[in-house]
Amino acid sequence: MSKAVHLNIYKLKKKVSTEDFLLAVEKLVSEEISKKKGFISFRLMLDGDTWVDEATFETMEDLKKFEEEAKKPSETAKHFYSFINFMARGGKHHKLTVKKEL
């Protein structure tokens, strides 16, 4: 079976602390996301003011279950979301199947 990737592209709200955001990401990943079935890895990337996070799971089924559970966010997840500007242009969300790794 192919791995699956949860990919988000977003901008932060103006005047939020990048340091506080990074702490919120670390807490969310270590306390919740990393404990989900099939979790493999998480990466956070930055290009200018555009952030990209990537969570890789063993299967698309594991990813879909993670996304379904995320519809009822915990307080830790809500804190993470509080940094994100959901109205900014360029925001995207993707579910991707890994076809080849080199």
PLY file of the C-alpha trace (Angstrom):
ply
format ascii 1.0
element vertex 102
property float x
property float y
property float z
element edge 101
property int vertex1
property int vertex2
end_header
0.00 0.00 0.00
1.10 3.57 -0.72
1.90 6.14 1.92
-0.35 9.19 2.17
0.52 12.82 2.83
-1.61 15.51 4.46
-0.36 18.84 3.06
-1.45 22.28 4.24
-0.36 25.64 2.83
-1.21 28.75 4.84
-0.16 32.12 6.22
-0.11 33.18 9.84
-2.18 36.02 11.22
-0.43 39.38 11.34
1.62 40.14 14.44
1.55 36.62 15.89
4.71 35.33 17.51
6.54 32.86 15.28
8.17 31.42 18.39
4.75 30.82 20.00
3.46 29.28 16.76
6.43 26.88 16.62
5.76 25.85 20.24
2.09 25.23 19.39
3.09 23.08 16.39
5.55 21.08 18.46
2.97 20.46 21.19
0.27 19.42 18.71
2.56 17.01 16.88
4.17 15.47 19.97
1.00 15.13 22.04
-1.55 14.25 19.36
-0.61 13.83 15.71
2.37 11.55 16.37
0.10 9.20 18.33
-2.36 8.66 15.47
-2.52 5.27 13.79
-0.13 5.04 10.86
1.74 8.27 11.63
5.22 8.32 10.06
6.52 11.90 10.10
5.75 15.60 10.23
7.59 18.48 8.54
7.03 22.22 8.79
8.44 24.41 6.02
8.52 28.13 5.27
8.84 30.22 2.09
8.66 33.93 2.86
5.37 34.27 4.77
3.87 31.03 3.44
3.97 28.01 5.73
3.59 24.41 4.61
3.07 21.47 6.92
3.27 17.89 5.81
2.17 14.86 7.83
2.90 11.44 6.34
0.87 8.34 7.20
1.29 4.68 6.30
-1.97 4.54 4.29
-4.68 6.80 2.88
-7.09 5.07 5.27
-4.94 6.21 8.24
-4.87 9.76 6.83
-8.64 9.85 6.31
-9.19 8.65 9.88
-6.84 11.37 11.15
-8.74 14.02 9.17
-12.10 12.75 10.41
-10.91 12.93 14.03
-9.52 16.44 13.38
-13.06 17.68 12.69
-13.50 17.75 16.48
-10.34 19.65 17.46
-8.87 19.42 20.92
-7.84 22.53 22.85
-4.26 21.92 21.67
-5.42 21.87 18.03
-7.58 24.97 18.55
-4.55 26.78 19.95
-2.54 25.82 16.83
-5.39 26.98 14.56
-5.55 30.33 16.40
-2.29 31.37 14.68
-3.48 30.66 11.13
-5.09 33.21 8.82
-7.70 31.03 7.14
-8.86 33.95 4.98
-5.45 34.61 3.38
-5.08 33.97 -0.33
-3.07 30.94 -1.26
-4.27 28.68 1.52
-4.69 25.09 0.41
-5.21 21.62 1.78
-4.32 18.42 -0.06
-4.46 14.66 0.49
-1.77 13.05 -1.63
-0.82 9.47 -2.37
2.91 8.78 -2.57
3.54 7.14 -5.92
7.33 6.84 -5.78
10.13 7.58 -3.35
13.68 7.83 -4.61
0 1
1 2
2 3
3 4
4 5
5 6
6 7
7 8
8 9
9 10
10 11
11 12
12 13
13 14
14 15
15 16
16 17
17 18
18 19
19 20
20 21
21 22
22 23
23 24
24 25
25 26
26 27
27 28
28 29
29 30
30 31
31 32
32 33
33 34
34 35
35 36
36 37
37 38
38 39
39 40
40 41
41 42
42 43
43 44
44 45
45 46
46 47
47 48
48 49
49 50
50 51
51 52
52 53
53 54
54 55
55 56
56 57
57 58
58 59
59 60
60 61
61 62
62 63
63 64
64 65
65 66
66 67
67 68
68 69
69 70
70 71
71 72
72 73
73 74
74 75
75 76
76 77
77 78
78 79
79 80
80 81
81 82
82 83
83 84
84 85
85 86
86 87
87 88
88 89
89 90
90 91
91 92
92 93
93 94
94 95
95 96
96 97
97 98
98 99
99 100
100 101
